[in-house]
Amino acid sequence: MTLMFPNRSRSYDDARNAVRFLGYDGMFEVPFFIEAAALIKPESPEILVSDYLVAFDAARGTILEVAAKVYARGRRTLYVQDFR
């Protein structure tokens, strides 16, 4: 099966300082994290969680393409993208 992203939900994970989103390979849920610093360069100390989610949404197409390519290279239980 191929990795799919039918669920558009995403959330900010404070412990990881990353945005979490899910992919699905058949019945298997595949968690992905993209580091917050990869979404917004911290220019001000007052960046809100909503700013990270908006940045994720703006780059969603590219993020999902990269996530699918990384997943295709080898299946793991967790994926963290930093795009640096």
NORMOKA-V887371 format. One record per helix or strand of 2 or more residues. SS is the DSSP state (a for helix, b for strand). FROM is the first residue (numbers start at 1). TO is the last residue. If there is no record, write none. Layout:
ss={SS & SS}
from={FROM & FROM}
to={TO & TO}
//
This chain:
ss={b & b & b & b & a & a & a & b}
from={3 & 10 & 18 & 28 & 36 & 49 & 60 & 78}
to={4 & 13 & 25 & 35 & 39 & 58 & 73 & 81}
//
